[in-house]
Amino acid sequence: MSSSFWKKVRIPFFIGLLILVLVAGFFLYERLRGGVDLAIQLPDGEVELGEPFDMEITLANNSANALRNVRLELHLPEGLLLADKPDEKIISRGIGDMGNGRLHRETVKVVAVPGENPNYTAKLVAYYVPASISANLQKTEERETRVRKPNASLELGAPERIFSNEELEIKTSYKNELEPKNDNYSLELKINYPPDLDIISREPIPNGENNNWRLADIGLREGSVTVHGNIELPDSASFNVRAELVMRILGKEYPVVSATKDIAINPSPLAFRVGLGSGKETVELGEELIYFLQYKNNANVPLEDVVISAQLTGEMFDFGSLETNGAADVLTDTLVWSPTQIKDLEILEPNEEGQVSFAIKVRNDYPVQGVNNKNFVLKVGARIESPTVPPPLTINKTVNSGKLETKVAGKLAIETGVFFRDAAAKIINGGPMPPKVGAPTKFTIHWSLSNAATDLGGVEVKAKLENGVSFTGKVKSNTNSLPQFDPVTREVIWRLERIPANSGVIEAKPEAIFQVEAVPSISLVNEYMPLLSTTELRGRDEFTGAELRGSASPLTTRLEKDSTVQAGDGLVRQ
């Protein structure tokens, strides 16, 4: 037969052979798996929340082969917990070898907890090696169980709007058909409200942790809890109250049902605002700040004996620079303006407005004593009040409040230096010293960074090599980034992805070292040869979002920081 005939039949032949091998392998694989049986046994019907139940897992070797290195894994879904080890989600069992006809069976105690889906699926996986082949095989079995839906409801009653400092009633009513049948879990009513809410009364008194009420003590089937309090917030502020019926199972809370109420603050008859004269959201070291507190009587009656107060919070305030016409309490860092200081506050007529102010500087340094002293904020919390209450309000006094928080930017700085003898860098420089016209002399240049108070990202340092200066390629750094040379722009560029706060202040300074070679021209005789232009640096303040910049003066062969060089040794000689 011709060679062309064999070419025609060879490819189909091999394809058919490959398919035959794959099919045979598949049937062999299925045969080896077929006698390995897995099962998960669960109670009939729905399981109860919080009630432990038995989950039986079974592995049977009904194959003709012995099984080696057998291992079982039971994967529990979210919503099912081991009764004795609730944090474990995978139960692994090393069984070893199993002869044909062998059976492994065990029972684990499981508890169902509330979840978004009432259907929970457990997965059982067997890993093994048949004795007849050296292949790692596995088989999986899944079983779904359904959890009885909790029959419980909550109703949260609270006003949608209140005045600042007005008494507020929060009433939570519940109905529940869940009933704990063991000590594994309890049912609790939990009410979450802002920490600034001043509690006047709670009925009944909480019998659990914080604002938790155990239903077993106040009424398992139905009942209510009433909280009275008041809160002081600025105009148009809002907050929410959340009530939850929770199951506490094995030491953890699981919400069964919840209700939330949003509450807004009505504009006060006494308008009030705290502002910063510059309008800036970020300030810098040593900057003078002028705060103003504006007020206006929006009521139709005069407000008497108005008192304004402002509390200053923050380590970066320079209290020695404070200027104010109010009374200052140095112990509490509080300023007060009353009719004693400002006569106009005795009676504030309808639509009458005004303002008080004070000036204070930001400190010239950061109070940094550790790596965690960072992200400084200046806070002014202010309040205005009058005992006069315009009708028909039922509050005990007319109040309003305001606050202002201002971030303090970090500071990025650089130190530079040129060295001829640089033992610390372990880089050997050569050439004549003092430098000579036409002769190459090598120097090492150091860049050392420091940043205080904030983390920095996207840091870049760059400077241009002067005429007659070349980059040798020898570089070092105590960071994971090395300086690079751009031959087009003749710039040395050092980029760092991130510098943690207080590097170079508490921690070691990030440093880069690179070597240059300088060949002086005759025009530089008796002068210091320029080596590097102004060094510029910038970085993004990750706390304030501002771009921080810095710079260092140009570098020459003056070598001011090289202690091995005498004054004038850097002058170029003929």
C-alpha positions in Angstrom: 0.0 0.0 0.0 1.1 3.5 -0.7 2.4 5.9 2.0 -0.5 8.3 1.3 -3.0 5.6 2.3 -1.3 5.1 5.7 -1.2 8.9 6.2 -5.0 8.9 5.6 -5.8 6.2 8.2 -3.1 7.0 10.8 -4.7 10.0 12.3 -8.2 8.6 12.6 -6.7 5.4 14.1 -4.9 7.2 16.8 -7.9 9.4 17.6 -10.0 6.3 18.0 -7.4 4.6 20.2 -7.3 7.7 22.4 -11.0 7.7 22.8 -10.9 4.0 23.6 -8.3 4.6 26.3 -10.3 7.5 27.8 -13.5 5.5 27.9 -11.8 2.5 29.5 -10.2 4.8 32.0 -13.6 6.4 32.8 -15.2 3.0 33.4 -12.3 1.9 35.5 -12.5 5.1 37.6 -16.3 4.7 38.0 -15.8 1.0 38.9 -13.3 1.9 41.6 -15.6 4.6 43.0 -18.8 2.6 42.6 -18.3 0.4 45.7 -17.5 3.3 48.0 -20.7 4.5 49.6 -21.3 7.7 51.6 -24.3 8.7 53.6 -25.5 11.6 55.8 -28.4 10.8 58.1 -30.5 13.6 59.5 -33.7 13.8 61.5 -37.0 13.6 59.5 -38.7 16.9 58.8 -37.6 20.3 60.0 -35.1 20.9 62.8 -35.6 23.5 65.5 -33.3 26.5 66.0 -31.0 26.1 68.9 -32.0 22.5 69.6 -29.0 20.1 69.1 -29.6 17.1 66.8 -27.7 14.1 65.6 -26.0 14.0 62.2 -24.8 10.5 61.4 -22.1 10.1 58.7 -21.3 6.7 57.2 -18.6 5.4 54.9 -18.9 1.8 53.6 -16.3 0.0 51.4 -18.5 -2.3 49.3 -15.9 -2.5 46.6 -13.7 -5.4 45.7 -10.6 -3.4 46.7 -9.1 -2.5 50.0 -8.8 1.2 50.5 -5.7 2.9 51.8 -5.1 6.3 53.4 -8.8 6.9 53.9 -9.8 10.3 55.2 -13.3 11.8 55.8 -14.2 15.5 55.8 -17.6 16.9 56.9 -18.2 20.4 55.7 -20.8 22.3 57.7 -22.5 25.3 56.0 -23.1 28.7 57.6 -26.0 28.1 60.0 -24.9 24.8 61.3 -22.6 24.6 64.3 -20.8 21.7 66.1 -22.4 21.7 69.6 -19.0 21.2 71.3 -16.8 23.2 68.9 -18.9 25.9 67.3 -16.0 27.6 65.6 -15.0 24.6 63.5 -16.7 24.3 60.1 -14.7 21.3 58.8 -14.5 18.0 60.7 -11.6 15.9 59.4 -11.2 12.2 60.3 -8.1 10.1 59.4 -9.5 6.5 59.1 -6.4 4.8 57.7 -6.9 1.5 55.7 -10.3 -0.1 55.1 -10.7 -3.7 53.8 -13.6 -4.5 51.6 -16.8 -4.9 53.5 -15.6 -2.5 56.2 -17.9 0.2 57.6 -17.1 3.5 59.4 -20.0 5.3 61.2 -20.0 8.1 63.7 -22.5 10.7 65.0 -21.8 14.4 65.6 -24.0 16.7 67.6 -25.1 19.8 65.5 -27.0 23.0 66.3 -28.9 25.1 63.8 -28.7 28.9 64.1 -30.7 31.6 62.3 -29.6 32.4 58.8 -30.8 34.1 55.6 -31.7 30.8 54.0 -33.7 28.1 55.9 -32.1 25.3 53.8 -28.7 24.2 55.0 -26.6 21.7 53.0 -23.9 19.6 54.6 -21.2 18.0 52.4 -19.3 14.8 53.2 -16.1 14.0 51.2 -14.1 10.8 51.3 -10.5 10.7 50.1 -8.8 7.3 49.5 -6.4 5.2 47.4 -7.6 1.9 46.0 -5.2 -1.0 46.7 -5.2 -2.0 43.0 -3.9 1.3 41.7 -1.8 4.2 43.0 -4.4 6.9 42.4 -5.9 9.4 44.8 -9.7 9.3 44.5 -12.5 11.1 46.2 -16.3 10.8 46.5 -18.8 13.4 47.7 -22.2 13.2 49.2 -24.5 16.2 50.1 -27.6 16.3 52.2 -29.9 19.2 52.8 -31.8 20.0 56.0 -34.5 22.5 56.5 -34.8 24.7 59.7 -38.1 25.6 61.1 -38.8 29.3 60.4 -38.8 31.4 63.6 -42.2 32.8 64.4 -41.3 36.1 66.0 -42.0 39.8 65.3 -40.9 43.2 66.5 -42.6 46.6 66.5 -40.4 49.7 67.2 -42.2 52.9 68.1 -40.3 56.3 68.1 -41.0 59.7 66.7 -39.6 60.5 63.3 -38.4 64.0 64.3 -37.4 65.6 67.6 -35.8 68.8 68.9 -32.3 68.6 70.3 -32.4 67.8 74.0 -36.1 66.9 73.8 -37.2 63.9 75.8 -37.6 60.9 73.5 -39.6 57.7 74.0 -38.6 54.5 72.4 -41.0 51.6 72.8 -40.3 48.1 71.5 -43.0 45.5 71.4 -42.4 41.9 70.6 -44.2 38.6 70.0 -42.4 35.3 70.0 -43.3 31.6 69.7 -39.8 30.3 70.1 -39.2 28.5 73.4 -35.7 27.4 74.6 -35.8 23.7 75.6 -32.3 23.5 76.9 -29.5 25.6 78.3 -27.6 25.9 75.0 -29.4 29.1 74.1 -31.5 32.0 75.3 -33.7 34.6 73.7 -32.9 38.3 74.3 -34.2 41.7 73.2 -31.4 44.1 72.3 -31.9 47.8 71.7 -29.1 49.8 70.1 -29.1 53.5 70.3 -26.3 56.2 70.1 -23.9 56.4 73.0 -24.7 60.1 73.3 -28.3 59.4 74.3 -28.7 60.3 77.9 -31.0 57.7 79.5 -33.7 59.0 81.8 -35.5 55.7 82.4 -35.8 52.1 81.2 -38.8 50.0 81.9 -38.2 47.2 82.8 -34.5 47.5 83.9 -32.2 45.5 81.6 -31.3 42.2 83.0 -28.7 41.3 80.5 -25.5 42.9 79.3 -25.7 46.6 78.3 -29.1 47.1 76.8 -30.2 43.5 76.7 -33.4 42.0 78.2 -33.7 38.3 78.6 -37.2 37.3 77.5 -37.4 34.5 80.0 -37.4 37.2 82.7 -39.7 39.8 81.1 -42.2 37.6 79.2 -41.2 34.9 76.8 -44.3 35.1 74.5 -44.9 38.8 74.2 -44.0 42.0 76.0 -42.6 45.5 75.6 -39.6 47.6 76.7 -39.7 51.4 76.9 -36.7 53.7 77.0 -36.8 57.4 77.8 -33.9 59.7 77.1 -32.6 62.8 75.4 -29.9 63.6 73.0 -28.1 66.8 72.0 -27.3 67.1 68.3 -26.9 69.9 65.8 -29.7 71.0 63.4 -30.6 68.5 60.6 -28.5 65.7 62.2 -30.1 62.3 62.4 -29.5 59.0 64.2 -31.2 55.6 64.2 -32.4 53.2 66.9 -32.3 49.4 66.2 -34.2 46.7 68.1 -33.2 43.0 67.6 -34.6 39.8 68.9 -31.5 37.6 69.2 -30.7 34.0 70.0 -27.6 33.7 72.2 -26.3 30.2 71.2 -23.1 28.8 72.6 -21.9 32.3 73.6 -22.6 34.1 70.3 -25.5 36.3 69.2 -27.6 35.5 66.1 -30.4 37.9 65.0 -33.8 36.4 64.6 -35.8 39.5 63.6 -35.0 43.3 63.8 -36.6 46.7 63.3 -34.9 50.1 62.7 -36.2 53.6 63.2 -34.5 56.7 61.8 -34.9 59.9 63.8 -34.1 63.4 62.6 -33.3 66.5 64.6 -35.7 69.5 64.0 -34.0 72.8 63.4 -33.7 74.6 66.7 -35.3 78.0 67.3 -31.7 79.0 68.2 -29.6 78.6 65.0 -25.9 77.8 65.6 -22.9 77.1 63.5 -19.2 76.5 64.1 -16.8 77.5 61.4 -13.1 78.1 60.6 -12.1 81.4 59.1 -9.9 79.9 56.4 -12.5 77.3 55.5 -9.7 74.7 55.3 -10.3 71.1 56.1 -6.6 70.5 56.7 -4.1 72.7 58.6 -0.3 72.7 59.0 2.2 73.1 61.8 2.3 76.6 63.3 -0.8 77.8 61.4 -3.0 80.3 63.2 -6.7 79.3 63.3 -9.6 81.7 63.8 -12.8 80.0 64.8 -16.2 81.7 64.8 -19.4 80.6 66.4 -22.5 82.1 64.7 -25.9 82.3 66.2 -29.4 83.6 65.4 -32.8 83.7 67.2 -35.3 82.2 64.8 -38.1 82.2 67.4 -40.9 84.8 67.7 -40.0 85.6 71.3 -36.8 87.0 72.9 -34.4 84.4 74.3 -32.8 85.4 77.6 -29.5 84.7 79.3 -27.8 83.0 76.3 -24.7 81.1 77.1 -22.2 79.8 74.5 -19.4 77.3 75.2 -16.7 75.6 73.2 -14.5 72.7 74.2 -11.2 72.2 72.4 -10.0 68.7 72.0 -6.7 67.7 70.4 -3.0 67.4 71.2 -2.1 69.8 68.4 -3.7 72.9 69.9 -1.1 75.4 71.2 -3.1 76.7 74.2 -0.4 79.2 75.0 -1.4 81.1 71.9 -5.1 81.3 72.7 -6.8 84.7 72.2 -10.4 85.2 73.2 -12.9 87.5 74.9 -14.6 84.6 76.6 -13.8 83.0 79.9 -11.2 80.2 79.5 -11.1 77.1 81.8 -7.6 75.7 81.4 -8.5 72.5 83.2 -11.2 71.5 80.8 -9.9 73.4 77.7 -13.3 75.1 77.6 -14.3 78.6 76.5 -17.5 80.3 77.8 -19.3 83.4 76.6 -22.1 84.6 78.7 -23.9 87.9 79.4 -21.0 88.6 81.8 -18.6 88.8 78.8 -21.0 89.9 76.1 -23.9 92.1 77.1 -25.9 91.4 73.9 -26.4 87.8 75.2 -28.7 89.1 78.0 -31.6 89.3 75.6 -31.5 88.0 72.0 -34.4 89.5 70.1 -36.3 87.6 67.4 -34.2 87.5 64.2 -31.2 89.0 66.0 -27.9 87.3 65.2 -24.3 87.5 66.1 -21.1 85.6 66.6 -18.2 85.1 69.0 -14.7 84.0 68.0 -11.3 82.9 69.2 -7.9 82.5 67.8 -5.4 79.7 68.5 -2.3 78.3 66.7 -1.4 74.8 65.7 1.6 73.5 67.6 5.0 73.8 65.9 5.8 70.1 66.4 4.1 66.8 66.7 3.7 65.1 70.2 5.2 61.9 68.7 6.4 59.3 71.3 5.7 56.1 69.4 4.9 54.8 65.9 1.1 54.9 66.7 1.1 58.7 67.4 -0.3 59.8 64.1 -3.3 61.2 62.3 -3.9 64.2 64.6 -7.2 65.9 64.6 -8.3 69.3 66.1 -11.9 69.2 67.5 -14.1 72.0 68.6 -17.4 71.0 70.2 -19.7 74.0 70.8 -23.0 74.6 72.5 -25.5 77.4 72.8 -28.4 77.5 75.3 -31.1 79.7 76.8 -33.6 78.9 79.6 -36.3 80.5 77.5 -38.5 78.0 75.6 -40.6 79.4 72.8 -44.2 78.0 72.8 -45.5 75.4 72.0 -42.3 73.5 72.6 -42.2 71.3 75.6 -38.4 71.0 76.1 -36.9 72.3 79.3 -34.5 74.7 77.6 -33.6 75.9 74.1 -30.3 74.4 73.0 -28.3 73.8 69.9 -24.9 72.5 69.2 -22.2 72.2 66.6 -18.8 70.7 66.0 -15.9 71.0 63.7 -13.1 68.6 63.1 -9.9 69.6 61.3 -7.1 67.3 60.2 -3.5 68.2 60.8 -1.3 67.4 57.8 1.9 65.4 58.1 5.4 66.7 57.3 7.8 65.3 54.7 11.4 66.2 54.8 14.7 65.2 53.2 18.4 65.4 54.2 21.1 65.2 51.6 24.9 64.8 51.7 27.9 64.2 49.5 30.9 62.0 50.6 34.3 61.2 49.2 35.3 58.8 51.9 32.1 56.8 52.7 32.9 53.9 55.0 29.4 53.7 56.3 28.0 53.0 52.8 30.8 50.5 52.0 31.2 52.1 48.6 34.8 52.9 47.6 35.2 56.2 45.8 38.4 57.0 43.8 40.1 59.8 42.0 42.0 62.9 43.0 40.9 64.8 46.1 40.9 67.9 45.8 39.3 67.4 42.3 41.5 68.2 39.3 40.6 69.5 35.9 39.9 66.6 33.4 40.3 63.9 36.0 37.4 61.8 37.2 36.6 61.7 40.9 33.8 59.5 42.3 31.4 60.6 45.1 28.5 59.1 46.9 25.3 61.0 47.5 22.9 60.2 50.4 19.1 60.9 50.5 17.5 60.4 53.9 13.8 60.9 54.3 11.6 61.6 57.4 7.8 61.9 57.7 5.9 62.7 60.8 2.4 62.1 61.9 0.8 60.5 58.8 1.4 57.6 56.4 2.6 58.6 53.0 2.0 57.0 49.6 3.4 57.6 46.1 6.7 59.2 47.4 9.0 60.4 44.7 12.5 62.0 45.1 14.4 63.4 42.1 17.2 65.6 41.1 19.2 66.3 38.0 22.9 65.6 37.5 24.9 68.7 36.6 27.2 69.1 33.6 30.3 66.9 33.8 28.7 64.5 36.2 27.7 60.9 35.3 25.8 58.1 37.1 28.0 55.0 37.8 25.1 52.6 38.6 26.2 51.8 42.1 23.2 52.2 44.3 22.0 51.1 47.8 18.9 51.5 50.0 17.5 50.3 53.3 14.1 50.1 51.6 12.8 47.7 48.9 13.3 50.4 46.3 16.5 51.7 44.6 17.1 55.0 42.8 17.0 54.9 39.0 18.7 57.0 36.4 16.9 58.5 33.4 19.5 59.1 30.7 17.1 61.3 28.7 16.3 63.8 31.5 19.6 63.1 33.4 17.5 62.8 36.6 18.1 60.4 39.4 14.6 59.2 40.6 13.8 57.3 43.8 10.2 56.1 44.1 8.7 54.5 47.2 5.2 53.1 47.2 4.6 53.8 50.9 6.3 55.2 54.0 4.7 54.6 57.4 4.1 57.5 59.7 7.0 58.6 61.9 9.7 57.0 59.7 12.9 58.9 60.5 11.3 60.2 63.7 10.8 57.0 65.8 11.8 54.4 63.2 15.0 54.4 61.0 15.1 56.9 58.2 14.4 55.5 54.7 17.7 56.1 52.9 19.1 55.8 49.3 22.7 56.1 48.3 24.1 56.4 44.7 27.5 57.0 43.3 28.4 59.7 40.7 31.6 60.5 38.8 32.6 64.1 38.3 35.1 65.4 35.7 35.8 69.2 36.4 36.2 71.6 33.5 38.9 74.3 33.5 36.2 76.9 34.0 35.7 75.6 37.6 39.2 76.1 38.8 39.2 77.4 42.4 35.4 76.8 42.6 33.3 74.0 44.1 32.0 71.8 41.2 28.1 71.5 41.0 27.1 67.8 41.3 23.4 67.7 41.8 20.6 70.2 41.2 17.9 71.0 43.8 16.4 67.8 45.2 12.7 67.8 45.0 10.3 65.4 46.8 6.6 64.8 47.0 4.2 62.3 48.5 0.5 61.9 49.1 -0.7 62.3 52.7 -2.9 59.2 53.2 -4.7 60.8 56.2 -5.6 64.2 54.7 -5.3 63.4 51.0 -3.1 66.4 50.5 0.1 66.4 48.5 3.2 67.1 50.6 6.3 68.6 49.1 9.8 69.3 50.2 13.2 70.1 48.8 17.0 70.2 49.5 19.6 72.6 48.2 21.9 71.7 45.3 25.0 69.7 46.1 28.6 70.5 45.2 32.1 69.2 46.0 32.0 71.4 49.1 31.3 68.1 51.0 30.1 69.8 54.2 29.0 66.5 55.8 32.2 64.5 55.0 34.3 64.8 58.2 37.4 63.4 56.5 37.6 66.4 54.2 39.1 69.7 55.2 37.6 73.1 54.4 38.5 74.1 50.9 39.5 70.5 49.8 36.6 70.4 47.5 37.8 73.3 45.4 38.8 72.3 41.8 42.6 72.5 41.2 44.5 72.9 37.9 
